[in-house]
Amino acid sequence: DIFDRAEMIAYQEEMEELLKQRVADETGEVITEQGSRDVRSIFRIHETSGVFREMAADSRITGVVRYLLNDEVYIHQSRLNYKPGFRGKEFYWH
């Protein structure tokens, strides 16, 4: 386990809070299910949430990635996916 129970609870609470805040977002950072206001994804999460910014910079993650890549790391893209499996339109990753 990388994160302890208290950290996981904090991340889940932040996810719920971000979902409440972003339902009415029209910046393009929030993707909703077609024809509804159900949030599928929130992009740039490391820029809009201090909690997830800290998580992304946590040495327990970045240290392993630096070791594997033998180089410095940066965030190319971040997002939270809220879409549950087998509901709504398909979700293509690539």
LUMZALO-923695 format. One record per atom (N, C-alpha, C): residue number from 1; residue in three letters; atom name; x, y, z. Coordinates in nm, 4 decimals, always signed. Layout:
<nodes>
> NUM,ALA,CA,X,Y,Z
...
</nodes>
This chain:
<nodes>
> 1,ASP,N,+0.0836,-0.1188,+0.0000
> 1,ASP,CA,+0.0000,+0.0000,+0.0000
> 1,ASP,C,+0.0880,+0.1249,+0.0000
> 2,ILE,N,+0.0562,+0.2161,-0.0858
> 2,ILE,CA,+0.1301,+0.3421,-0.0908
> 2,ILE,C,+0.0712,+0.4428,+0.0071
> 3,PHE,N,-0.0597,+0.4557,+0.0064
> 3,PHE,CA,-0.1267,+0.5532,+0.0915
> 3,PHE,C,-0.1997,+0.4825,+0.2045
> 4,ASP,N,-0.1985,+0.5444,+0.3216
> 4,ASP,CA,-0.2678,+0.4833,+0.4349
> 4,ASP,C,-0.4178,+0.5149,+0.4298
> 5,ARG,N,-0.4901,+0.4546,+0.5201
> 5,ARG,CA,-0.6365,+0.4673,+0.5210
> 5,ARG,C,-0.6814,+0.6132,+0.5330
> 6,ALA,N,-0.6184,+0.6892,+0.6202
> 6,ALA,CA,-0.6562,+0.8298,+0.6389
> 6,ALA,C,-0.6347,+0.9106,+0.5108
> 7,GLU,N,-0.5251,+0.8830,+0.4409
> 7,GLU,CA,-0.4992,+0.9525,+0.3149
> 7,GLU,C,-0.6040,+0.9157,+0.2107
> 8,MET,N,-0.6378,+0.7888,+0.2025
> 8,MET,CA,-0.7380,+0.7453,+0.1057
> 8,MET,C,-0.8735,+0.8094,+0.1336
> 9,ILE,N,-0.9097,+0.8191,+0.2590
> 9,ILE,CA,-1.0359,+0.8845,+0.2949
> 9,ILE,C,-1.0320,+1.0311,+0.2522
> 10,ALA,N,-0.9205,+1.0977,+0.2763
> 10,ALA,CA,-0.9064,+1.2383,+0.2359
> 10,ALA,C,-0.9183,+1.2533,+0.0843
> 11,TYR,N,-0.8601,+1.1617,+0.0073
> 11,TYR,CA,-0.8692,+1.1673,-0.1388
> 11,TYR,C,-1.0128,+1.1450,-0.1844
> 12,GLN,N,-1.0815,+1.0506,-0.1231
> 12,GLN,CA,-1.2208,+1.0249,-0.1595
> 12,GLN,C,-1.3094,+1.1447,-0.1269
> 13,GLU,N,-1.2860,+1.2069,-0.0126
> 13,GLU,CA,-1.3630,+1.3258,+0.0244
> 13,GLU,C,-1.3370,+1.4397,-0.0738
> 14,GLU,N,-1.2127,+1.4564,-0.1142
> 14,GLU,CA,-1.1784,+1.5604,-0.2113
> 14,GLU,C,-1.2450,+1.5320,-0.3451
> 15,MET,N,-1.2481,+1.4062,-0.3868
> 15,MET,CA,-1.3153,+1.3705,-0.5118
> 15,MET,C,-1.4620,+1.4096,-0.5076
> 16,GLU,N,-1.5278,+1.3802,-0.3976
> 16,GLU,CA,-1.6696,+1.4140,-0.3833
> 16,GLU,C,-1.6902,+1.5654,-0.3833
> 17,GLU,N,-1.6038,+1.6377,-0.3151
> 17,GLU,CA,-1.6147,+1.7840,-0.3106
> 17,GLU,C,-1.5925,+1.8442,-0.4490
> 18,LEU,N,-1.4938,+1.7948,-0.5209
> 18,LEU,CA,-1.4682,+1.8440,-0.6560
> 18,LEU,C,-1.5859,+1.8153,-0.7474
> 19,LEU,N,-1.6468,+1.7010,-0.7319
> 19,LEU,CA,-1.7636,+1.6663,-0.8123
> 19,LEU,C,-1.8763,+1.7653,-0.7861
> 20,LYS,N,-1.9018,+1.7979,-0.6622
> 20,LYS,CA,-2.0067,+1.8948,-0.6279
> 20,LYS,C,-1.9765,+2.0321,-0.6873
> 21,GLN,N,-1.8509,+2.0731,-0.6808
> 21,GLN,CA,-1.8116,+2.2054,-0.7300
> 21,GLN,C,-1.8145,+2.2144,-0.8818
> 22,ARG,N,-1.7887,+2.1062,-0.9496
> 22,ARG,CA,-1.7656,+2.1102,-1.0941
> 22,ARG,C,-1.8854,+2.0771,-1.1805
> 23,VAL,N,-1.9965,+2.0404,-1.1232
> 23,VAL,CA,-2.1115,+2.0018,-1.2045
> 23,VAL,C,-2.1513,+2.1142,-1.3000
> 24,ALA,N,-2.1381,+2.2398,-1.2571
> 24,ALA,CA,-2.1779,+2.3531,-1.3404
> 24,ALA,C,-2.0606,+2.4146,-1.4173
> 25,ASP,N,-1.9449,+2.3536,-1.4141
> 25,ASP,CA,-1.8248,+2.4065,-1.4790
> 25,ASP,C,-1.8418,+2.4078,-1.6303
> 26,GLU,N,-1.7998,+2.5170,-1.6919
> 26,GLU,CA,-1.8086,+2.5259,-1.8379
> 26,GLU,C,-1.6744,+2.5632,-1.9004
> 27,THR,N,-1.5655,+2.5318,-1.8328
> 27,THR,CA,-1.4323,+2.5678,-1.8818
> 27,THR,C,-1.3771,+2.4672,-1.9815
> 28,GLY,N,-1.4413,+2.3535,-1.9961
> 28,GLY,CA,-1.3880,+2.2476,-2.0802
> 28,GLY,C,-1.3054,+2.1480,-2.0027
> 29,GLU,N,-1.2833,+2.1749,-1.8747
> 29,GLU,CA,-1.2073,+2.0822,-1.7912
> 29,GLU,C,-1.2953,+1.9698,-1.7382
> 30,VAL,N,-1.4252,+1.9873,-1.7500
> 30,VAL,CA,-1.5193,+1.8868,-1.7011
> 30,VAL,C,-1.5933,+1.8283,-1.8203
> 31,ILE,N,-1.5898,+1.6966,-1.8308
> 31,ILE,CA,-1.6603,+1.6269,-1.9376
> 31,ILE,C,-1.7822,+1.5594,-1.8755
> 32,THR,N,-1.8988,+1.5845,-1.9350
> 32,THR,CA,-2.0217,+1.5236,-1.8837
> 32,THR,C,-2.0716,+1.4169,-1.9802
> 33,GLU,N,-2.1554,+1.3318,-1.9274
> 33,GLU,CA,-2.2193,+1.2288,-2.0092
> 33,GLU,C,-2.3072,+1.2999,-2.1122
> 34,GLN,N,-2.3012,+1.2556,-2.2360
> 34,GLN,CA,-2.3762,+1.3198,-2.3431
> 34,GLN,C,-2.5249,+1.3242,-2.3083
> 35,GLY,N,-2.5827,+1.4425,-2.3187
> 35,GLY,CA,-2.7253,+1.4581,-2.2934
> 35,GLY,C,-2.7625,+1.4674,-2.1466
> 36,SER,N,-2.6630,+1.4788,-2.0580
> 36,SER,CA,-2.6933,+1.4913,-1.9150
> 36,SER,C,-2.5870,+1.5778,-1.8485
> 37,ARG,N,-2.6008,+1.5972,-1.7191
> 37,ARG,CA,-2.5016,+1.6727,-1.6427
> 37,ARG,C,-2.4178,+1.5801,-1.5550
> 38,ASP,N,-2.4268,+1.4492,-1.5782
> 38,ASP,CA,-2.3457,+1.3532,-1.5030
> 38,ASP,C,-2.1988,+1.3694,-1.5431
> 39,VAL,N,-2.1142,+1.3961,-1.4451
> 39,VAL,CA,-1.9719,+1.4187,-1.4721
> 39,VAL,C,-1.9026,+1.2863,-1.5023
> 40,ARG,N,-1.8327,+1.2830,-1.6149
> 40,ARG,CA,-1.7519,+1.1663,-1.6517
> 40,ARG,C,-1.6086,+1.1838,-1.6057
> 41,SER,N,-1.5512,+1.3031,-1.6313
> 41,SER,CA,-1.4103,+1.3284,-1.6006
> 41,SER,C,-1.3880,+1.4754,-1.5674
> 42,ILE,N,-1.2886,+1.4988,-1.4827
> 42,ILE,CA,-1.2394,+1.6338,-1.4568
> 42,ILE,C,-1.0903,+1.6327,-1.4895
> 43,PHE,N,-1.0499,+1.7204,-1.5804
> 43,PHE,CA,-0.9110,+1.7289,-1.6239
> 43,PHE,C,-0.8337,+1.8336,-1.5443
> 44,ARG,N,-0.7001,+1.8293,-1.5553
> 44,ARG,CA,-0.6068,+1.9227,-1.4903
> 44,ARG,C,-0.6257,+1.9233,-1.3389
> 45,ILE,N,-0.6518,+1.8090,-1.2837
> 45,ILE,CA,-0.6839,+1.7988,-1.1414
> 45,ILE,C,-0.5667,+1.8404,-1.0530
> 46,HIS,N,-0.4454,+1.8192,-1.0987
> 46,HIS,CA,-0.3284,+1.8592,-1.0188
> 46,HIS,C,-0.3115,+2.0110,-1.0137
> 47,GLU,N,-0.3778,+2.0832,-1.1027
> 47,GLU,CA,-0.3712,+2.2291,-1.1022
> 47,GLU,C,-0.4851,+2.2922,-1.0230
> 48,THR,N,-0.5949,+2.2222,-1.0082
> 48,THR,CA,-0.7133,+2.2804,-0.9444
> 48,THR,C,-0.7360,+2.2311,-0.8026
> 49,SER,N,-0.6665,+2.1282,-0.7610
> 49,SER,CA,-0.6859,+2.0721,-0.6273
> 49,SER,C,-0.5521,+2.0620,-0.5548
> 50,GLY,N,-0.5414,+2.1306,-0.4438
> 50,GLY,CA,-0.4201,+2.1207,-0.3629
> 50,GLY,C,-0.3962,+1.9803,-0.3120
> 51,VAL,N,-0.5039,+1.9110,-0.2790
> 51,VAL,CA,-0.4929,+1.7731,-0.2291
> 51,VAL,C,-0.4293,+1.6837,-0.3351
> 52,PHE,N,-0.4781,+1.6922,-0.4589
> 52,PHE,CA,-0.4238,+1.6072,-0.5643
> 52,PHE,C,-0.2903,+1.6585,-0.6176
> 53,ARG,N,-0.2634,+1.7878,-0.6024
> 53,ARG,CA,-0.1305,+1.8407,-0.6369
> 53,ARG,C,-0.0255,+1.7779,-0.5456
> 54,GLU,N,-0.0576,+1.7741,-0.4158
> 54,GLU,CA,+0.0345,+1.7122,-0.3199
> 54,GLU,C,+0.0497,+1.5628,-0.3458
> 55,MET,N,-0.0598,+1.4967,-0.3790
> 55,MET,CA,-0.0525,+1.3538,-0.4079
> 55,MET,C,+0.0389,+1.3285,-0.5281
> 56,ALA,N,+0.0227,+1.4085,-0.6329
> 56,ALA,CA,+0.1022,+1.3900,-0.7542
> 56,ALA,C,+0.2504,+1.4161,-0.7307
> 57,ALA,N,+0.2822,+1.4999,-0.6339
> 57,ALA,CA,+0.4221,+1.5319,-0.6038
> 57,ALA,C,+0.4799,+1.4461,-0.4925
> 58,ASP,N,+0.4004,+1.3575,-0.4370
> 58,ASP,CA,+0.4430,+1.2742,-0.3241
> 58,ASP,C,+0.5619,+1.1871,-0.3651
> 59,SER,N,+0.6659,+1.1900,-0.2853
> 59,SER,CA,+0.7883,+1.1159,-0.3187
> 59,SER,C,+0.7669,+0.9649,-0.3215
> 60,ARG,N,+0.6621,+0.9164,-0.2598
> 60,ARG,CA,+0.6340,+0.7726,-0.2667
> 60,ARG,C,+0.5943,+0.7322,-0.4080
> 61,ILE,N,+0.5453,+0.8258,-0.4849
> 61,ILE,CA,+0.5138,+0.8003,-0.6256
> 61,ILE,C,+0.6288,+0.8479,-0.7136
> 62,THR,N,+0.6660,+0.9740,-0.6976
> 62,THR,CA,+0.7676,+1.0314,-0.7869
> 62,THR,C,+0.9030,+0.9636,-0.7729
> 63,GLY,N,+0.9345,+0.9174,-0.6543
> 63,GLY,CA,+1.0618,+0.8482,-0.6346
> 63,GLY,C,+1.0709,+0.7204,-0.7161
> 64,VAL,N,+0.9629,+0.6445,-0.7169
> 64,VAL,CA,+0.9592,+0.5200,-0.7946
> 64,VAL,C,+0.9664,+0.5510,-0.9435
> 65,VAL,N,+0.8904,+0.6506,-0.9867
> 65,VAL,CA,+0.8887,+0.6852,-1.1289
> 65,VAL,C,+1.0254,+0.7371,-1.1737
> 66,ARG,N,+1.0867,+0.8211,-1.0936
> 66,ARG,CA,+1.2221,+0.8691,-1.1274
> 66,ARG,C,+1.3201,+0.7522,-1.1400
> 67,TYR,N,+1.3081,+0.6580,-1.0487
> 67,TYR,CA,+1.3957,+0.5411,-1.0520
> 67,TYR,C,+1.3727,+0.4610,-1.1806
> 68,LEU,N,+1.2461,+0.4368,-1.2134
> 68,LEU,CA,+1.2146,+0.3572,-1.3322
> 68,LEU,C,+1.2584,+0.4258,-1.4612
> 69,LEU,N,+1.2408,+0.5567,-1.4679
> 69,LEU,CA,+1.2757,+0.6304,-1.5892
> 69,LEU,C,+1.4205,+0.6781,-1.5909
> 70,ASN,N,+1.4827,+0.6757,-1.4738
> 70,ASN,CA,+1.6179,+0.7296,-1.4594
> 70,ASN,C,+1.6245,+0.8738,-1.5105
> 71,ASP,N,+1.5215,+0.9508,-1.4720
> 71,ASP,CA,+1.5129,+1.0891,-1.5173
> 71,ASP,C,+1.4132,+1.1633,-1.4295
> 72,GLU,N,+1.4083,+1.2942,-1.4462
> 72,GLU,CA,+1.3081,+1.3740,-1.3761
> 72,GLU,C,+1.1707,+1.3475,-1.4378
> 73,VAL,N,+1.0672,+1.3783,-1.3629
> 73,VAL,CA,+0.9310,+1.3525,-1.4104
> 73,VAL,C,+0.8489,+1.4811,-1.4057
> 74,TYR,N,+0.7443,+1.4822,-1.4853
> 74,TYR,CA,+0.6492,+1.5930,-1.4856
> 74,TYR,C,+0.5120,+1.5360,-1.5192
> 75,ILE,N,+0.4101,+1.6144,-1.4956
> 75,ILE,CA,+0.2740,+1.5690,-1.5254
> 75,ILE,C,+0.2360,+1.6191,-1.6637
> 76,HIS,N,+0.2064,+1.5263,-1.7514
> 76,HIS,CA,+0.1618,+1.5593,-1.8863
> 76,HIS,C,+0.0120,+1.5867,-1.8861
> 77,GLN,N,-0.0625,+1.5048,-1.8133
> 77,GLN,CA,-0.2077,+1.5188,-1.8055
> 77,GLN,C,-0.2546,+1.4554,-1.6758
> 78,SER,N,-0.3563,+1.5140,-1.6167
> 78,SER,CA,-0.4169,+1.4509,-1.4997
> 78,SER,C,-0.5679,+1.4627,-1.5112
> 79,ARG,N,-0.6361,+1.3634,-1.4582
> 79,ARG,CA,-0.7821,+1.3669,-1.4580
> 79,ARG,C,-0.8367,+1.2685,-1.3571
> 80,LEU,N,-0.9568,+1.2985,-1.3138
> 80,LEU,CA,-1.0339,+1.2053,-1.2317
> 80,LEU,C,-1.1464,+1.1536,-1.3186
> 81,ASN,N,-1.1626,+1.0237,-1.3240
> 81,ASN,CA,-1.2721,+0.9628,-1.3986
> 81,ASN,C,-1.3790,+0.9180,-1.3006
> 82,TYR,N,-1.4979,+0.9725,-1.3170
> 82,TYR,CA,-1.6096,+0.9386,-1.2292
> 82,TYR,C,-1.7039,+0.8376,-1.2931
> 83,LYS,N,-1.6928,+0.8188,-1.4224
> 83,LYS,CA,-1.7867,+0.7331,-1.4940
> 83,LYS,C,-1.7795,+0.5903,-1.4426
> 84,PRO,N,-1.8934,+0.5377,-1.3957
> 84,PRO,CA,-1.8941,+0.3977,-1.3528
> 84,PRO,C,-1.8920,+0.3042,-1.4736
> 85,GLY,N,-1.8386,+0.1870,-1.4546
> 85,GLY,CA,-1.8334,+0.0889,-1.5617
> 85,GLY,C,-1.9716,+0.0444,-1.6073
> 86,PHE,N,-1.9843,+0.0167,-1.7354
> 86,PHE,CA,-2.1051,-0.0399,-1.7944
> 86,PHE,C,-2.2253,+0.0539,-1.7898
> 87,ARG,N,-2.2013,+0.1836,-1.7695
> 87,ARG,CA,-2.3103,+0.2817,-1.7729
> 87,ARG,C,-2.2678,+0.3979,-1.8614
> 88,GLY,N,-2.3625,+0.4522,-1.9344
> 88,GLY,CA,-2.3323,+0.5661,-2.0207
> 88,GLY,C,-2.2575,+0.5236,-2.1457
> 89,LYS,N,-2.2100,+0.6227,-2.2184
> 89,LYS,CA,-2.1366,+0.5980,-2.3425
> 89,LYS,C,-1.9999,+0.5367,-2.3114
> 90,GLU,N,-1.9477,+0.4589,-2.4064
> 90,GLU,CA,-1.8168,+0.3951,-2.3871
> 90,GLU,C,-1.7099,+0.5000,-2.3611
> 91,PHE,N,-1.5999,+0.4539,-2.3064
> 91,PHE,CA,-1.4918,+0.5429,-2.2642
> 91,PHE,C,-1.3640,+0.4928,-2.3290
> 92,TYR,N,-1.3176,+0.5625,-2.4324
> 92,TYR,CA,-1.1975,+0.5210,-2.5040
> 92,TYR,C,-1.0738,+0.5796,-2.4377
> 93,TRP,N,-0.9747,+0.4972,-2.4138
> 93,TRP,CA,-0.8489,+0.5440,-2.3557
> 93,TRP,C,-0.7484,+0.5786,-2.4639
> 94,HIS,N,-0.7488,+0.5049,-2.5727
> 94,HIS,CA,-0.6520,+0.5298,-2.6803
> 94,HIS,C,-0.7223,+0.5176,-2.8128
</nodes>
